[in-house]
């Protein structure tokens, strides 16, 4: 795998060990780091981060004391054992997702909002070391997951859209005769 980025992450050094495969290129351009979030621990006390890596979801919790992998013990210490959130967050951990295939990115990050809905950040590439992700996956395991997904991308190129403009307009539910014209009022 070849990593193109001006930022270094904790697993990047492994491309020197495993070698660079020019057919598997991971380009990190629009970086997001943990410090980019405006966190107010006095108000919330905790924040949940989700990471979809090679079609599996991994979760972290951030408190004022730092990052921790999500587990039953961690959630019980925070007082979530009798809540809807307890089951939802535990069920999300290591479940399957299609967001990586949809975005064609090996790593996609999400932030659980106030209603505990998943809000995927599709246009940015997370710098995993800023989220202390090494507490969940070692550098080797993360590198292998990213490289495996890049191999899938190589084997599954995007399907080209060969529709004409007229066909695209109709497929979006517009009518060719009246949808784009100003209607005269009677």
C-alpha angles and dihedrals in degrees: 000000000000117000117204113193140116088223122074121221130197095259099044094094090069092074085071090054100041095034132240119286108198090202093063109058123173110193115191107191112145102047126196121192131189091252089062090073118086099228122187108190093177089062103036106015093205142032130202123219125190126196124195107206119175091340096310126106120228122185137206133184122214120204130167087270094057141262127331134176110250114256137148091262093052092050092046091053088055091049099251099123095109098040138098088240092061094063095037096053094043091049091051094056111105094350121142123263138177096211093102092055091045094052094031089226124127093217124037122173130212135189120208107232127212092280089049092245118147112252108190115207098215101171100055136066114222119228097226098202090062088060093048088240090163086083088070106031128021118234090256094050093047092047091051092049092050093045091048091053092048087054089054090051090052091051094044110046117188115275109247117235105232096176120129118239090257091053092048091052092050093045090057090057100259125134115231094218106046112007097087100032127092110247119226116237114232 
